[in-house]
Amino acid sequence: MKKLEKLKKHKIFLYVSGGLVSGFLNGLFGSGGGTVIVPFLEEFLDRDEHTSHATAILIILGFTIVSLIFYGFGQVLDWRLALTVSAGGVVGGFLGARLLKKLTGGTIRKIFGAFMIIAAVRMVFSK
Amino acid sequence: MNILLPIISGFAAGIISGMGIGGGTILIPALSIFLSIDQHTAQGVNLLYFIPTAVVALFVHIKNKAIDYKIAIPIILSGIAGAIGGSALALVIHAKLLKKLFGGFLFFMGIYEICKKDKQKEKK
């Protein structure tokens, strides 16, 4: 009975910490929650890749709605810009998902990783 | 107001995230660097842009019964506090500082993408 209770407490701690970190990043940086929650679901909660990705989208959607309420009150939401970007993004996302099947991500992923680092350095040293 | 550049940025970022790279962090630097959009606005756009793409994806996932609601609900409920904390913090941080902090975060995300193992290779 004691072991079972310990296991349950352990799981609650996992849910809460994973959710907190993911939600926090989503709110603070407007992104990145998914990058945290997917490996979390796979490694700590032992879900398979497909379930983890699908479930992560629902989780991040929840966090995003909450974050957007705050960003809205903070009056930083540019709806017109978002609409314009989303128009391109929805088409691009559809194309990207189809490309995913044809190309193995390996080299492209590393190239974009490098781009991200370059962009990161630019942003850190921006005035 | 030029709309071509935002559409192209969204399109390019969409392709990359559609391929599973970057986890949504590509659009914000693109808007910031190429369109000189301030950090809070760029982050807000990324959040808004996620909604339609997530809804569409979820339709497919719900149909395929790929979502584990048993873990999704507790994680969302406990994570909301984090989302509230993170958002509130973002709003009180000055845009220039938030941009630098985001850059630091992006740096680690870039390293993560470079170090990510190709799962198909792992299975072999």
Interface residues (C-beta under 8 A of the other chain):
Chain A: I12 Y15 V16 G18 G19 L20 V21 S22 G23 F24 L25 N26 G27 L28 F29 G30 S31 G32 G34 T35 I37 V38 L41 L45 R47 E49 H50 T51 H53 A54 T55 I57 L58 I59 I60 L61 G62 F63 T64 I65 V66 S67 L68 I69 F70 Y71 G74 V76 L77 D78 W79 L81 A82 T84 V85 S86 A87 G88 G89 V90 V91 G92 G93 F94 L95 G96 A97 R98 L99 L100 L103 T104 G105 G106 I108 R109 K110 F112 G113 A114 F115 M116 I117 A119 A120 V121 R122 M123 V124 F125 S126 K127
Chain B: I3 P6 I7 I8 S9 G10 F11 A12 A13 G14 I15 I16 S17 G18 M19 G20 I21 G22 G23 G24 T25 I26 L27 I28 P29 L31 S32 I33 I37 H40 T41 A42 Q43 G44 V45 N46 L47 L48 Y49 F50 I51 P52 T53 A54 V55 V56 A57 L58 H61 N64 A66 I67 D68 I71 A72 P74 I75 I76 L77 S78 G79 I80 A81 G82 A83 I84 G85 G86 S87 A88 L89 A90 L91 K96 K99 K100 L101 F102 G103 G104 F105 L106 F107 M109 G110 I111 Y112 E113 I114 K116 D118 K119 Q120 K121
